[in-house]
């Protein structure tokens, strides 16, 4: 018998959550119509209470602790008013599943055999989400997206939310009223007028959506210009156009082949076009150390 596999499209929604893995991490957690939950691990409705009880998945951050928001900032939590406990957050997740699957049909439950199968595998046992929007009417197509964290100032409050870039060059901002899909130019305008921003003011109350609110102080923040570059690069990548990462990698290879001053200058321009907070991803093993060596030191490369 030959081995085969199939892929099945399961849709869902995202809800706010926090992962506690030595420190606290903000998560737009995917909850799927079959009851699967993506909390850095693939879990399900039957197992989610265990994830809550062991503290891996949670609904808030204690005062005095820090919350890391990927690609945006780290927030010191001064004080907080969270809306859940373990049981009510479990119920919130179950209600979310029921809202997209009213019959609660075909609910997935991970078996012990399946968990054992994935132990020690070189890839994670995950259910990572892919954002999407509907494509052309009557075609049945959807357009994939990429989601990034931002803050939105709205109706006198600041909300931690997300902007999503799509493969048709448009964007959406979660909780932005009256503008479903917007352009690159509109994204820039929203940052310029401070409707979109990269951090709250010191000791400002931040809304974390359904989770509640907390008074926060940002102790690390990406630069606004670098965040805009990140969003624009995501759009280029989704449209299969060369982005700053690809340009930097191409310039790096060109310099290694022919290490001339003109090629070094091209590499510098390409490297500095990559958002500062993402330059470490140019090489997942060496990070961007060799770029720095070439551009900003007199060190010779060891071969």
Backbone bond lengths (Angstrom), bond angles and torsions (degrees), N, CA, C in turn:
res aa  C-N    CA-C-N  psi(-1)  N-CA   C-N-CA  omega(-1)  CA-C   N-CA-C  phi
1 X - - - 1.470 - - 1.527 110.13 -
2 X 1.325 116.50 132.64 1.453 120.49 178.00 1.520 111.44 -81.62
3 X 1.329 116.34 150.41 1.455 121.14 178.53 1.527 110.15 -86.49
4 X 1.321 116.66 138.28 1.460 121.98 179.39 1.529 108.91 -139.48
5 X 1.325 116.91 167.21 1.461 121.29 170.45 1.521 108.28 -149.37
6 X 1.328 115.95 164.11 1.450 120.54 177.24 1.519 109.51 -133.45
7 X 1.319 115.75 159.14 1.446 120.97 176.47 1.520 108.77 -115.08
8 X 1.298 115.67 139.13 1.457 121.31 -177.13 1.519 109.20 -126.51
9 X 1.324 116.66 131.06 1.457 120.74 179.18 1.525 109.66 -84.30
10 X 1.313 115.92 120.01 1.459 122.20 177.01 1.521 106.90 -120.81
11 X 1.328 117.07 120.90 1.455 120.24 -178.13 1.525 110.77 -95.18
12 X 1.322 114.98 163.77 1.447 120.08 -179.00 1.512 111.31 -165.85
13 X 1.315 115.91 -162.07 1.461 123.19 178.42 1.523 107.62 -137.67
14 X 1.335 115.68 168.87 1.458 119.28 174.97 1.522 109.86 -109.48
15 X 1.334 114.86 146.88 1.460 122.26 175.47 1.533 107.88 -131.70
16 X 1.319 118.55 153.47 1.469 119.83 179.76 1.521 111.16 -72.43
17 X 1.326 115.02 143.39 1.464 121.40 178.73 1.521 108.33 -159.69
18 X 1.330 115.48 173.96 1.463 121.82 178.69 1.516 108.21 -134.07
19 X 1.337 116.45 138.15 1.455 122.92 173.45 1.528 108.00 -103.34
20 X 1.333 116.31 134.99 1.462 120.89 176.81 1.521 108.40 -113.27
21 X 1.328 115.21 96.99 1.456 122.59 178.17 1.527 107.24 -124.04
22 X 1.346 115.12 80.93 1.462 124.28 -171.26 1.527 111.72 70.41
23 X 1.327 118.40 -42.19 1.454 121.43 169.87 1.527 107.86 -130.42
24 X 1.332 116.17 176.99 1.456 120.55 -174.32 1.530 110.52 -97.82
25 X 1.342 115.41 135.92 1.462 122.08 -178.44 1.524 109.54 -128.12
26 X 1.331 115.94 131.00 1.461 121.57 175.34 1.516 110.01 -68.85
27 X 1.345 116.57 140.99 1.463 121.26 -178.69 1.520 110.23 -142.09
28 X 1.339 116.31 126.18 1.463 121.37 163.07 1.522 105.37 -83.56
29 X 1.310 116.70 95.95 1.464 121.65 -168.31 1.531 111.29 -84.28
30 X 1.311 115.83 127.10 1.460 120.94 178.44 1.526 110.11 -78.53
31 X 1.325 115.11 128.65 1.463 122.74 175.28 1.529 106.59 -122.35
32 X 1.317 116.88 119.07 1.457 121.81 -172.10 1.532 111.86 -100.03
33 X 1.332 114.51 161.16 1.463 120.31 -175.68 1.527 113.36 -66.03
34 X 1.330 117.99 -17.06 1.468 119.69 177.35 1.525 112.09 -94.20
35 X 1.352 116.73 8.92 1.459 120.34 178.07 1.513 114.51 88.14
36 X 1.314 117.62 0.25 1.457 120.60 175.59 1.525 109.50 -73.39
37 X 1.314 116.27 142.82 1.463 122.62 -179.96 1.526 108.38 -127.20
38 X 1.330 116.69 136.47 1.461 121.70 179.83 1.519 109.25 -106.78
39 X 1.335 117.07 97.00 1.466 121.81 -179.50 1.533 109.27 -119.94
40 X 1.324 115.15 57.41 1.475 124.69 -171.90 1.525 110.17 67.17
41 X 1.289 117.34 -10.90 1.461 125.31 172.05 1.522 106.47 -135.95
42 X 1.305 116.29 154.44 1.461 119.86 174.24 1.518 108.33 -82.31
43 X 1.324 116.35 121.45 1.453 120.08 177.35 1.525 108.59 -134.42
44 X 1.316 117.79 -175.43 1.460 121.23 -177.14 1.515 109.47 -145.41
45 X 1.326 116.62 176.36 1.458 120.90 -175.27 1.526 112.30 -61.40
46 X 1.313 116.91 -33.99 1.463 119.58 -179.72 1.528 111.59 -70.02
47 X 1.328 116.72 -28.69 1.461 121.01 -172.75 1.526 112.70 -102.43
48 X 1.333 117.29 -9.37 1.465 118.38 -172.93 1.528 112.01 -64.75
49 X 1.332 118.29 -30.69 1.464 119.57 179.15 1.526 110.24 -65.48
50 X 1.344 117.69 -33.93 1.472 120.33 176.60 1.519 110.49 -65.18
51 X 1.356 116.49 -41.34 1.459 119.95 178.87 1.534 110.53 -62.88
52 X 1.330 116.55 -35.33 1.463 120.60 178.13 1.531 111.34 -72.05
53 X 1.315 116.71 -42.92 1.460 120.30 -177.01 1.514 112.42 -68.96
54 X 1.330 117.43 -32.12 1.463 119.11 178.42 1.523 111.86 -83.41
55 X 1.339 116.47 -5.00 1.453 120.76 174.02 1.510 115.57 85.59
56 X 1.328 118.12 3.38 1.464 120.76 178.28 1.529 110.51 -68.97
57 X 1.314 116.15 -48.19 1.463 123.14 175.70 1.515 107.97 -102.31
58 X 1.344 116.54 134.12 1.456 119.14 178.88 1.528 109.81 -148.94
59 X 1.319 115.35 179.11 1.466 122.14 -169.97 1.522 112.21 -120.28
60 X 1.334 117.78 6.46 1.451 120.39 -178.81 1.514 111.16 -173.72
61 X 1.318 115.38 179.85 1.461 122.72 -176.64 1.518 108.22 -130.28
62 X 1.325 118.88 129.88 1.472 120.18 -179.99 1.526 111.88 -64.28
63 X 1.311 116.47 147.28 1.464 120.89 174.04 1.521 109.19 -58.28
64 X 1.323 115.75 138.57 1.455 121.25 -177.34 1.509 113.50 94.01
65 X 1.334 117.96 -8.89 1.459 122.08 177.32 1.527 109.75 -101.97
66 X 1.334 115.81 170.40 1.459 121.46 -179.00 1.528 109.98 -113.60
67 X 1.320 115.54 146.49 1.461 122.84 177.49 1.521 108.13 -116.60
68 X 1.325 116.70 121.36 1.460 121.76 178.01 1.524 109.43 -89.43
69 X 1.330 115.90 125.88 1.464 122.27 178.59 1.528 107.10 -112.59
70 X 1.318 116.69 107.92 1.463 121.87 -170.26 1.525 111.76 -55.58
71 X 1.337 114.98 132.77 1.451 120.66 176.00 1.507 114.48 69.40
72 X 1.326 117.77 17.07 1.462 119.69 -174.59 1.523 112.48 -140.68
73 X 1.349 117.20 -67.12 1.458 119.69 -174.88 1.520 109.93 -168.96
74 X 1.331 114.55 172.75 1.462 122.22 167.01 1.523 107.32 -115.87
75 X 1.314 116.32 131.71 1.462 121.57 -175.78 1.522 110.39 -111.17
76 X 1.342 116.88 125.57 1.461 120.87 167.89 1.523 107.72 -81.02
77 X 1.333 116.27 126.20 1.466 120.68 -179.83 1.528 108.31 -88.38
78 X 1.323 115.81 113.10 1.471 121.17 -178.56 1.530 110.07 -82.70
79 X 1.310 115.76 -48.93 1.467 121.79 175.26 1.526 106.58 -153.19
80 X 1.331 116.44 159.68 1.463 118.43 -174.43 1.520 111.38 -151.40
81 X 1.319 114.87 153.82 1.460 122.91 174.44 1.525 106.92 -130.34
82 X 1.351 116.30 89.74 1.463 121.03 -178.56 1.530 110.12 -89.40
83 X 1.320 115.85 148.20 1.471 121.08 -169.84 1.518 114.83 -92.87
84 X 1.332 118.37 -7.56 1.467 119.65 -170.07 1.527 111.82 -125.84
85 X 1.344 114.23 163.78 1.452 123.06 157.56 1.528 106.14 -120.17
86 X 1.320 117.86 -177.67 1.469 119.75 -175.50 1.525 112.42 -56.50
87 X 1.325 116.60 -45.98 1.460 119.30 -175.19 1.527 111.37 -70.51
88 X 1.330 117.77 -42.27 1.465 118.81 -179.34 1.527 111.21 -69.52
89 X 1.349 117.77 -30.19 1.465 119.26 176.77 1.528 109.80 -71.54
90 X 1.326 117.30 -37.73 1.468 119.93 174.48 1.524 110.17 -60.07
91 X 1.326 116.50 -43.75 1.459 120.57 178.50 1.530 111.32 -63.70
92 X 1.330 116.63 -38.08 1.465 121.46 177.15 1.528 110.44 -59.99
93 X 1.325 116.96 -43.56 1.470 120.73 178.92 1.530 110.15 -65.52
94 X 1.320 116.80 -43.59 1.469 120.11 179.42 1.526 110.73 -63.31
95 X 1.333 117.11 -41.11 1.466 120.86 177.79 1.523 110.93 -62.86
96 X 1.328 116.56 -36.65 1.462 121.15 177.26 1.523 110.38 -62.53
97 X 1.332 116.91 -44.34 1.474 120.16 177.24 1.525 109.70 -61.29
98 X 1.327 116.90 -44.18 1.463 120.63 -177.96 1.532 111.41 -64.47
99 X 1.330 117.28 -30.04 1.463 120.07 -179.09 1.535 111.88 -68.38
100 X 1.333 117.51 -26.49 1.470 120.73 178.96 1.525 112.23 -106.20
101 X 1.327 116.51 -7.85 1.462 121.73 177.44 1.527 107.59 -142.56
102 X 1.352 117.69 73.73 1.474 121.06 -172.54 1.525 113.78 -57.20
103 X 1.321 117.49 -31.05 1.464 120.12 -179.26 1.523 112.02 -81.10
104 X 1.344 116.78 -10.23 1.470 122.67 -174.14 1.534 109.95 51.49
105 X 1.342 114.13 44.61 1.464 120.41 -178.60 1.524 110.47 -88.54
106 X 1.327 115.08 148.62 1.473 122.29 174.94 1.525 112.90 54.91
107 X 1.318 115.41 42.03 1.468 120.20 178.89 1.528 109.22 -72.32
108 X 1.322 114.81 131.49 1.459 122.36 -174.46 1.522 110.93 -83.87
109 X 1.325 116.67 138.35 1.459 121.97 174.25 1.523 108.58 -134.33
110 X 1.326 115.74 121.35 1.454 120.59 -179.06 1.522 109.88 -71.94
111 X 1.317 116.64 130.14 1.461 120.91 179.41 1.524 110.38 -87.76
112 X 1.338 117.77 156.76 1.469 120.07 174.38 1.534 112.12 -56.83
113 X 1.332 117.01 -35.96 1.469 120.16 179.28 1.518 110.91 -63.17
114 X 1.334 116.74 -40.50 1.460 120.13 -179.77 1.519 110.97 -66.82
115 X 1.338 117.04 -42.32 1.465 119.93 177.77 1.522 110.75 -60.96
116 X 1.325 116.25 -42.25 1.465 120.72 -179.61 1.522 110.87 -65.03
117 X 1.320 116.53 -37.66 1.467 121.66 -179.15 1.518 111.50 -59.30
118 X 1.343 117.10 -35.64 1.451 121.01 -174.59 1.521 113.45 -87.92
119 X 1.326 118.06 -7.52 1.461 120.50 178.71 1.525 109.60 -64.99
120 X 1.314 115.75 131.39 1.453 119.77 176.46 1.511 115.37 76.90
121 X 1.337 117.04 5.27 1.459 119.32 178.99 1.533 110.08 -76.07
122 X 1.346 117.81 151.75 1.471 120.31 -178.05 1.523 113.70 -73.09
123 X 1.322 118.40 -9.98 1.457 122.38 175.53 1.517 108.87 -119.01
124 X 1.333 116.18 153.64 1.449 120.62 -176.52 1.522 112.81 -76.74
125 X 1.327 115.03 155.42 1.460 122.49 174.79 1.519 105.65 -88.36
126 X 1.329 116.64 88.59 1.458 120.36 -170.05 1.522 110.73 -132.71
127 X 1.332 113.98 171.92 1.470 120.73 177.05 1.520 107.23 -139.05
128 X 1.338 115.69 55.04 1.461 121.07 -173.90 1.521 110.92 -61.91
129 X 1.333 117.16 135.44 1.462 120.73 -175.42 1.527 112.79 -84.74
130 X 1.325 116.09 153.86 1.454 123.79 171.32 1.522 108.02 -119.15
131 X 1.336 118.77 111.99 1.477 119.94 176.55 1.533 109.59 -63.46
132 X 1.343 116.53 152.22 1.463 119.04 178.69 1.519 109.99 -154.22
133 X 1.321 115.02 163.49 1.457 122.50 170.84 1.521 107.81 -134.01
134 X 1.329 116.43 159.87 1.459 120.20 177.67 1.516 109.76 -68.49
135 X 1.331 115.62 141.63 1.460 120.92 177.52 1.519 110.99 -87.97
136 X 1.329 116.11 -145.66 1.464 120.71 -179.64 1.516 110.47 -60.94
137 X 1.327 115.57 141.39 1.461 119.60 178.48 1.516 110.43 -60.48
138 X 1.327 115.78 144.35 1.461 125.15 174.70 1.534 112.94 71.45
139 X 1.344 117.78 1.33 1.465 119.12 179.53 1.523 111.87 -96.73
140 X 1.318 117.14 -17.65 1.458 120.59 -179.44 1.515 113.50 72.07
141 X 1.324 118.24 12.39 1.446 121.25 -178.67 1.524 110.80 -92.15
142 X 1.329 115.44 154.22 1.453 121.09 171.93 1.523 108.55 -125.82
143 X 1.324 115.57 153.97 1.458 122.13 -178.75 1.521 108.96 -111.88
144 X 1.323 116.48 124.53 1.459 121.21 -177.89 1.521 111.13 -72.25
145 X 1.331 114.74 156.48 1.453 120.38 -179.46 1.511 112.27 -137.69
146 X 1.322 114.81 178.90 1.469 122.68 176.79 1.519 107.22 -137.60
147 X 1.326 116.06 129.31 1.463 122.09 -172.09 1.522 110.79 -103.17
148 X 1.347 116.66 139.11 1.463 122.66 -179.90 1.522 109.75 -136.32
149 X 1.327 116.43 143.87 1.457 121.68 -177.79 1.528 111.63 -75.19
150 X 1.336 116.61 141.03 1.464 123.82 173.01 1.526 108.04 -149.42
151 X 1.333 115.81 166.81 1.460 121.17 168.58 1.522 108.43 -104.09
152 X 1.329 115.98 142.92 1.457 123.05 179.48 1.525 109.13 -122.13
153 X 1.328 116.58 123.52 1.462 121.06 173.16 1.524 107.68 -89.68
154 X 1.335 114.93 121.62 1.465 119.95 -170.23 1.517 109.37 -151.66
155 X 1.348 116.25 125.23 1.469 121.76 176.53 1.530 112.22 52.02
156 X 1.328 116.18 42.42 1.446 120.17 174.69 1.508 116.05 80.78
157 X 1.351 118.46 5.20 1.459 120.77 177.15 1.523 109.72 -130.30
158 X 1.312 115.36 164.89 1.460 120.40 176.64 1.525 108.46 -113.50
159 X 1.312 115.55 130.53 1.462 123.12 -173.14 1.519 109.48 -121.24
160 X 1.324 117.71 132.71 1.454 121.87 171.21 1.525 107.62 -79.14
161 X 1.328 116.79 118.64 1.454 121.02 -174.94 1.529 109.56 -143.26
162 X 1.316 118.40 -153.03 1.461 120.32 -176.92 1.517 110.77 -147.71
163 X 1.332 114.70 151.98 1.459 122.38 169.60 1.526 106.66 -112.82
164 X 1.331 116.43 138.40 1.459 121.32 -179.55 1.515 109.41 -119.77
165 X 1.327 115.78 127.65 1.467 122.18 173.52 1.517 108.31 -93.87
166 X 1.338 117.07 143.12 1.465 122.12 -179.00 1.524 110.67 -120.37
167 X 1.308 114.54 163.23 1.461 120.56 -173.60 1.526 113.65 -74.38
168 X 1.332 118.83 -1.41 1.462 121.14 173.81 1.526 111.56 -100.63
169 X 1.349 116.98 8.21 1.457 120.76 177.83 1.513 114.89 88.35
170 X 1.326 118.13 2.45 1.464 121.34 178.29 1.529 109.90 -97.72
171 X 1.342 114.71 171.51 1.455 122.08 -179.62 1.527 109.02 -137.40
172 X 1.316 115.39 158.00 1.461 120.31 167.95 1.519 108.39 -132.78
173 X 1.327 115.91 149.45 1.465 122.25 176.41 1.518 107.12 -120.16
174 X 1.319 116.42 117.00 1.460 120.82 -179.04 1.531 110.00 -61.64
175 X 1.321 116.56 130.13 1.476 125.54 179.06 1.520 113.80 79.10
176 X 1.331 119.07 6.20 1.464 121.18 175.23 1.523 107.80 -84.09
177 X 1.317 116.74 112.79 1.462 121.37 -174.56 1.525 111.78 -71.32
178 X 1.333 115.82 139.77 1.458 122.12 167.88 1.514 116.29 77.13
179 X 1.322 118.60 0.14 1.458 120.96 -179.84 1.526 108.57 -133.88
180 X 1.326 116.56 92.65 1.465 120.19 -173.76 1.517 111.31 -70.39
181 X 1.348 116.37 -53.18 1.465 120.55 179.74 1.520 108.31 -129.79
182 X 1.338 115.80 132.58 1.449 120.56 -172.84 1.525 110.52 -129.70
183 X 1.330 115.59 169.70 1.461 122.60 -175.01 1.529 111.24 -96.31
184 X 1.339 114.98 171.62 1.460 120.85 174.09 1.527 110.53 -58.66
185 X 1.326 116.10 -42.13 1.464 120.35 -179.81 1.525 111.04 -61.23
186 X 1.322 117.29 -38.98 1.467 121.15 179.26 1.535 110.91 -68.26
187 X 1.330 117.17 -37.06 1.459 120.35 175.38 1.525 109.69 -58.44
188 X 1.331 116.58 -46.38 1.466 120.29 179.50 1.534 110.99 -61.44
189 X 1.329 116.80 -41.56 1.469 120.90 179.26 1.528 110.97 -61.87
190 X 1.321 116.88 -42.90 1.460 120.78 -178.74 1.527 111.58 -63.06
191 X 1.342 116.66 -37.38 1.462 119.34 175.31 1.520 110.86 -69.86
192 X 1.330 116.85 -40.10 1.465 120.48 -178.20 1.518 111.33 -62.69
193 X 1.339 117.19 -38.76 1.466 120.20 -178.61 1.531 112.00 -88.23
194 X 1.345 116.07 3.11 1.473 122.91 176.22 1.530 113.06 70.19
195 X 1.337 116.47 17.15 1.466 118.61 169.81 1.523 109.52 -69.01
196 X 1.322 116.09 -41.45 1.455 121.29 168.45 1.527 107.97 -101.19
197 X 1.333 116.92 140.13 1.462 120.18 179.92 1.526 109.57 -151.48
198 X 1.327 114.63 172.58 1.463 119.89 -173.59 1.523 113.40 -104.65
199 X 1.336 117.48 -7.09 1.466 119.49 177.91 1.519 109.64 -163.38
200 X 1.331 117.16 157.08 1.468 120.26 172.05 1.520 109.99 -79.02
201 X 1.310 116.52 167.26 1.458 120.84 168.86 1.528 109.03 -70.98
202 X 1.324 116.46 157.53 1.463 119.88 178.15 1.526 110.77 -57.51
203 X 1.336 114.81 135.24 1.470 122.71 177.14 1.530 112.38 60.17
204 X 1.334 115.98 30.61 1.462 121.13 176.30 1.527 109.36 -94.95
205 X 1.331 116.41 142.94 1.459 121.22 177.61 1.520 109.43 -77.33
206 X 1.311 116.16 124.90 1.465 122.81 -178.79 1.516 109.00 -109.31
207 X 1.333 116.63 134.82 1.462 121.25 173.69 1.523 109.22 -87.87
208 X 1.322 116.01 130.38 1.457 122.49 175.15 1.522 110.24 -108.44
209 X 1.331 115.13 37.59 1.454 120.83 178.23 1.518 111.20 65.03
210 X 1.323 116.38 -135.36 1.461 121.53 -176.02 1.527 112.78 -62.82
211 X 1.337 117.99 -21.25 1.466 119.95 -176.14 1.513 112.62 -70.06
212 X 1.346 117.61 -34.15 1.447 120.72 -178.32 1.516 111.68 134.14
213 X 1.325 116.66 -156.10 1.464 121.58 -177.30 1.522 109.46 -131.03
214 X 1.342 114.23 157.97 1.463 119.64 176.62 1.516 109.17 -150.83
215 X 1.323 115.93 143.01 1.460 121.47 171.76 1.521 107.09 -82.64
216 X 1.338 116.35 126.56 1.463 120.95 -168.95 1.516 111.87 -130.36
217 X 1.323 114.02 160.62 1.452 122.09 169.63 1.524 107.30 -135.48
218 X 1.326 117.33 126.53 1.459 121.38 -179.84 1.523 109.38 -81.81
219 X 1.351 116.85 124.26 1.458 119.30 177.89 1.529 112.26 -108.02
220 X 1.305 117.57 -2.24 1.462 123.13 170.01 1.515 106.96 -152.44
221 X 1.313 117.09 133.43 1.457 120.74 -178.95 1.519 109.82 -144.83
222 X 1.322 116.89 137.31 1.460 119.26 172.37 1.537 108.53 -71.32
223 X 1.313 116.31 157.80 1.453 120.66 177.53 1.525 109.95 -75.96
224 X 1.322 115.64 146.10 1.462 120.64 -179.03 1.533 111.10 -56.54
225 X 1.336 116.89 -45.43 1.465 120.29 -178.69 1.523 111.55 -62.13
226 X 1.351 116.37 -35.54 1.472 120.23 179.86 1.527 110.60 -71.68
227 X 1.335 117.03 -34.45 1.473 120.20 177.56 1.521 110.39 -66.47
228 X 1.326 116.52 -41.14 1.466 119.79 177.53 1.519 110.06 -62.24
229 X 1.338 117.37 -40.96 1.469 120.71 177.16 1.527 110.95 -61.30
230 X 1.333 117.00 -40.49 1.470 120.80 178.18 1.531 110.96 -59.33
231 X 1.327 115.81 -46.44 1.464 120.59 -178.26 1.522 110.75 -64.89
232 X 1.317 116.96 -43.49 1.465 120.58 -179.31 1.528 111.30 -67.82
233 X 1.323 117.64 -36.69 1.462 120.51 177.22 1.520 111.83 -66.16
234 X 1.331 116.39 -37.81 1.467 119.34 177.09 1.523 110.44 -60.54
235 X 1.329 116.60 -40.47 1.460 121.01 178.96 1.524 111.02 -63.00
236 X 1.324 116.91 -45.55 1.473 120.81 178.99 1.525 110.47 -60.50
237 X 1.315 116.35 -44.30 1.465 121.21 -178.54 1.524 111.07 -61.93
238 X 1.327 116.57 -42.86 1.465 120.51 -179.60 1.524 111.93 -66.85
239 X 1.326 116.45 -28.63 1.467 120.91 178.54 1.527 112.06 -88.33
240 X 1.354 116.26 9.19 1.465 122.32 -179.72 1.525 112.47 59.06
241 X 1.344 115.11 36.64 1.461 121.20 174.63 1.531 108.59 -107.63
242 X 1.327 117.89 152.32 1.471 119.41 179.12 1.526 110.89 -60.27
243 X 1.320 116.86 127.25 1.456 120.82 177.00 1.525 109.02 -107.51
244 X 1.336 116.23 -176.95 1.462 120.19 -175.64 1.526 112.10 -62.34
245 X 1.333 117.34 -34.72 1.457 120.40 179.00 1.527 110.87 -62.82
246 X 1.315 116.20 -48.86 1.458 119.80 -178.50 1.519 111.06 -65.58
247 X 1.330 116.50 -39.73 1.461 119.86 178.74 1.530 111.10 -62.86
248 X 1.338 117.07 -41.16 1.464 120.81 179.58 1.528 111.18 -66.62
249 X 1.323 116.84 -42.10 1.469 119.98 179.41 1.529 110.74 -65.02
250 X 1.337 116.87 -39.71 1.469 120.35 178.62 1.530 110.57 -65.06
251 X 1.343 116.18 -41.76 1.461 120.39 179.86 1.526 111.13 -67.15
252 X 1.325 116.68 -34.72 1.469 121.94 178.24 1.527 110.50 -64.10
253 X 1.333 115.83 -46.45 1.467 119.94 179.32 1.525 110.47 -64.04
254 X 1.338 116.18 -41.79 1.469 120.06 179.45 1.519 110.77 -61.07
255 X 1.333 116.98 -38.61 1.469 119.84 179.97 1.531 110.65 -69.17
256 X 1.333 117.27 -41.58 1.461 119.74 179.48 1.527 111.22 -61.97
257 X 1.335 117.19 -36.46 1.462 121.08 179.07 1.526 110.26 -71.03
258 X 1.335 116.02 -41.36 1.465 120.72 -177.46 1.533 108.44 -138.82
259 X 1.353 117.51 88.38 1.470 121.09 -174.06 1.525 113.74 -77.98
260 X 1.319 116.35 69.88 1.453 122.61 178.90 1.527 110.07 -99.60
261 X 1.317 116.34 164.17 1.458 120.44 178.06 1.534 112.31 -63.36
262 X 1.358 119.54 -42.52 1.464 118.45 175.73 1.532 113.00 -58.91
263 X 1.337 117.03 -40.07 1.464 119.93 178.67 1.523 111.41 -69.57
264 X 1.332 116.47 -32.39 1.464 119.79 177.18 1.525 110.32 -66.52
265 X 1.333 116.41 -39.68 1.460 120.10 178.34 1.526 111.19 -66.42
266 X 1.330 116.82 -39.55 1.468 119.96 176.08 1.521 110.59 -62.62
267 X 1.336 115.86 -39.08 1.463 120.05 177.95 1.526 110.54 -65.20
268 X 1.331 117.56 -41.67 1.458 120.42 179.48 1.527 111.34 -60.37
269 X 1.325 116.19 -47.02 1.457 120.33 -179.68 1.530 110.90 -62.55
270 X 1.332 116.45 -41.55 1.465 119.99 -179.52 1.527 111.01 -68.33
271 X 1.325 116.94 -42.85 1.471 121.29 -179.80 1.522 110.97 -62.64
272 X 1.325 117.69 -43.98 1.458 121.01 -176.94 1.525 112.29 -75.40
273 X 1.343 117.38 -7.66 1.460 121.14 173.13 1.528 111.92 -82.45
274 X 1.339 116.19 -16.99 1.468 120.33 176.75 1.528 108.05 -76.29
275 X 1.328 119.29 133.09 1.465 120.19 177.94 1.527 111.33 -51.53
276 X 1.322 117.28 134.97 1.465 121.79 -175.36 1.525 112.23 -52.53
277 X 1.315 117.01 -43.96 1.455 120.65 -174.95 1.523 113.06 -75.48
278 X 1.344 117.29 -3.30 1.463 120.17 179.56 1.528 112.86 -116.18
279 X 1.330 118.28 0.12 1.462 120.10 -176.84 1.520 112.44 -63.52
280 X 1.318 117.02 -27.32 1.460 120.57 178.47 1.524 112.23 -62.42
281 X 1.339 117.52 -19.90 1.461 120.72 -177.87 1.528 113.01 -87.79
282 X 1.330 117.74 3.14 1.463 119.78 177.14 1.521 111.03 -63.16
283 X 1.315 116.79 -30.63 1.469 122.18 176.26 1.514 106.46 -142.92
284 X 1.318 117.40 114.60 1.458 120.69 -173.22 1.525 112.51 -70.18
285 X 1.345 118.06 -13.66 1.460 121.26 176.96 1.529 109.92 -99.94
286 X 1.330 116.51 -56.46 1.472 121.42 -176.27 1.519 112.91 -90.53
287 X 1.362 117.51 -0.77 1.460 122.08 -175.30 1.525 108.95 56.60
288 X 1.320 118.75 -134.35 1.468 119.89 179.47 1.533 111.47 -112.55
289 X 1.345 115.77 25.10 1.462 119.33 -175.10 1.527 112.71 -61.88
290 X 1.341 118.03 -38.90 1.466 118.59 -177.33 1.524 111.38 -73.38
291 X 1.326 117.39 -30.60 1.465 120.47 173.61 1.531 109.61 -61.75
292 X 1.318 116.15 -45.59 1.468 121.25 -179.90 1.528 110.37 -63.79
293 X 1.342 116.16 -42.60 1.469 120.23 178.52 1.523 111.36 -56.76
294 X 1.327 116.19 -47.35 1.459 120.79 -176.88 1.526 111.09 -67.04
295 X 1.313 116.40 -44.25 1.466 120.32 -169.01 1.525 114.16 -86.50
296 X 1.331 117.35 -31.73 1.463 118.41 -167.82 1.526 114.05 -126.68
297 X 1.345 118.63 6.47 1.461 121.41 177.71 1.521 109.82 -134.60
298 X 1.329 115.16 173.33 1.474 121.57 175.05 1.529 111.49 -105.63
299 X 1.329 115.92 13.01 1.472 119.48 -179.18 1.521 110.40 -68.46
300 X 1.331 114.26 145.52 1.465 120.98 175.00 1.502 108.79 -94.74
301 X 1.309 115.81 146.52 1.462 120.31 -179.76 1.516 110.13 -76.28
302 X 1.355 115.41 132.35 1.457 119.85 175.38 1.509 109.58 -84.70
303 X 1.303 116.33 131.14 1.480 121.46 -177.65 1.517 109.16 -111.09
